[in-house]
Amino acid sequence: MSAPDLWLDLRRLTAARIALGRSGVSLPTAESLRFAQAHAMARDAVHAALDAAALRDALAGDGYRVARVHSAAPDRASYLRRPDLGRRLAPAAAARLAELAAQADGEPPALVVVLADGLSATAVAAHGLPLLRALQPLLVAQQQAPSWVVVAEQARVALGDEVGALLRAQAVLVLVGERPGLSSPDSLGAYLTWAPRIGCMDAERNCVSNIRPAGLNMAAAAHRIAWLLVAARRLLATGLALKDASELAGLVSIVPGSAG
């Protein structure tokens, strides 16, 4: 009797490319075709265009105040070649957000959410709204539901700093399509920054990554983000100053005044 193949058992537990087998010195044809398909899906995710109008309409249907903006990158090719352009708003978009902020009454918003295409519009289109819906009741419980949701095209994470600064937000949450992997073309990232401003460093934000059905599911991601928001409000800071202890807290400390 042959010994059990432990690699095959491991393969059932992960989408990672292990136990592929071989045909002579090459991969089997079936695995070569699967690799080509995964590579094509990753490339498609990078180049896909976000249907920003449809996303804006869906958000408005959920009752959010929605603004639609574009980065300084005029098209996808420029966005991919010039990361710096994706980090700043186009002048017309910046002027529009400044105008909206000037028209607003009352206290500055506690939170602004940015839905950004990033490097995978596929991820934002599939998971952006479901994550926001999972997060909404937790934010309402914290009394910091977003005043604005901004749909951003050709956007990178740092674009949220300018959006948050113009809208005078205490914090900005950027939900952005992450760089696709060969097994994860639809991975969404969430980046939280306290006191956003142009020029924020990556060390000043917290990230919740790999949000997708095959990774961190919507409910778990929403609870982790909500925990980070409460902790950020206590510390008045995010990034290196804020360590994610949501798992140690059992993902239950999500209301003001609770322990954890």
N, C-alpha and C positions, 0 to 999 in steps of 0.2 A: 504493500500500500504506500502510495506517495505521500510525502509530508504536505500539510496544508500550506498554501501560499499566503503568507501573512500580508504581502503587498496588496493582494486582491481584497483582503478584509479592510485594509486601510483605505483603499480607493473608494469603498462604499461610504466612507465617512467624510470625504472631502471632494471639492471640485478642483483641487490642485491637480496638476498634470503629473501624476505618478503612475507607476506600474503600466507603462504604455506598451511594453513588449517590444519585440524587434523582429525584423525580417532580414536575415543576413546581418549587414552592418547598418541597416536603415530602419526607420519606423515602419510598422505595418501600414498598408494603404489606408485602412479605416482611420487610424490615428492621424495620418498625414492630412486626410480630408477634414477631420474634426479641428485640427490646428488651423487649417486654412479658413474654415468657417468662423472660428473664434476670432481670428485676426481680422477678418472682414467685418465682423460685428463691432469690434473695437474701433476700427477706422470709421465705420458708418456713424458710430456714436459721437466721435470727435467732430465730424463734418456736418452732422444733422443740424437743421435749423429748428429753433424753438418756435412753436406756434404761439407767439406771445399774445395775440389777440384772443385766442380761445382760452388761454390761461387767465388772462385779465377778466374775461366775461365770467368764467367759472368762479373766480374769487369774488367778483361783485355779486354773483348770485348767492354766495355764502354770507353776504352782508359786510364785506370788507370795503374800506376806502382804498382804492387801487390807483397807483400811478405807474405809467410805463415809461421806461427810460432806455437810453442806448449809451454805450461807452464811446470813447473817442476813437475806437477802432471802427472804420466805416464798413468793413465786411469781414467775412470769416478768414480769408487769407491774411488780411492785415492783423487780425486778432491773434492768429497762430504764430505769425512772424514777429509781432511786436507786443510782448506781454505787458509792457508799460502802458500801452494805449487802453488795454482792457481794465486797467486799474483806476482810470479817471473817466468822469462823465463827459459826454459831448457838451459843448458850451450851451446849446439850446436846452438840453435836459437839465443841466445845473441851474439855469435861469428859471426853468419851470418849477423845480423843487423849491428854490428860494422864494418864488412867488407864492407857492402853496403854504410855506412856513409863515410868510408875512400875513397871510389871510387867516391863519389859525388863531383861535382864542383860547385862553386858559393856560394851564401848565404845559410845559414841554412833554412830548409823549414819553412814556416809560420805555416803550420798545417799538422799534420799527423792524419789520421783516422784509428781507430782500430775497426774491426768488430769481436766481441767476443761472443762465444756461451753462456757463463754465465750459468744461471740456467734455461734457456729456449732456446735451439737451434731452437725450433719451431718459436720463435719470430724473431730471426736473419734471418733465412731462408726465412720467409714470408715478413718481413718489412725492413730488413737492406738495401738492394739495392734500393727499392722504396724510402726510406727516403733519401738516398744519392743522388738519381736522382733529388728529389725535392730540395735538398740543393745545388746542384752543381751550378745552375745559380746564386744563391745569393752569393755564395763564389767567383765566377768569377767576379761578380760586385764589390766585396770587394778587389779583387786582392789577395785573399788568398785561392785559390783552393788548395786542398791537393796535396802535392808532392808524397806522398805514401799512399796507403791503405793496412793495414796489417790485414790478416785474422788469428785470434788467437783461438786455441782450448784449452779446459779445462782452460778457462781464467776467472779471476775476474777483477773487475774494475781497481784495482791498477796495474795490468799488464801493462796498458797503460803508467804508469809513467816510467817504464823501457824502453818500446818501444820508447817513445818520447825522453828520455834522450839519448839513443844510436843513434837515428837518428838526434839528435841535433835540435829537433823541438822547435819552440817558443811556440806552444800549441798542445795539443793532445785532440782529441775527441773520446771517447770510446762509441760505439753503442753496447749495451750488452743486452742479454735476462734477463729480471727481474724474480724474484721469482714468480712462477705462483700462482694465486689465483683461487678460485673455479669458478669464472666467467671470468677469464682472463689468460688463459694459454699461450697467445701469446703477452704479453706486452713487449715492447722494452723500454729501458732506454738510455738516452744520457748524458754522463758525460764529462764536459769540464774542462780542467786543464791548466792553464798558467804556463810556465816554468816547465815542468814535470821533476821529478827526483825521484829516489828511496827513499822512506820514506815519500812521500807527505801524509798529513792527509786528511781525508774526508772533513774537514772544508775548504780545499783549492780548492775545485771544486764546480762547479754548475751542477745541475741535472735537466733534463727535463724528466718527467716520464710518464708512461701509454700511450706510443705512439703505436697506433693500430687503425684500422677503428672504433671500438666501443668506443674508448677513445679519445685521442688527435690525430687528423688526420695528415697525412704526411705534408700537406701544412702548417698547423698551427705550427707543430713541427719544420719544416725547418725554418720558419720565426723567431721563438723564438730563435733557436740556432744561427741563423745568427746575430740577435740583440745582443746576449750575446758575440759573437765573436768580434763584433765591440767595445762593451763596455769593454771587457777584454783588447783589444789592447790599448784603451785609458788609462785604469787604470794600465796596466801591472800587472794585478792580476785577480784571480777568487776566488770563494768561498765566505766567509763572507764579503770580501771587495766589492763584486759585487752583488748588489740587482737586481733581475729580474724585470725591469720596462717595459718590452716589451708590456704588455697589456695597460699600461697607455700611452705608445707612439703610440698605435694603430698598433703595428707591422709594422711600415712603416720606422723606422729609421735604415735602413740596408745597407746604403752606407757610405763610409768615408766622414766626414764633415757634415753629416746631424744632425739635432737636435734630442735630446732624449737620 
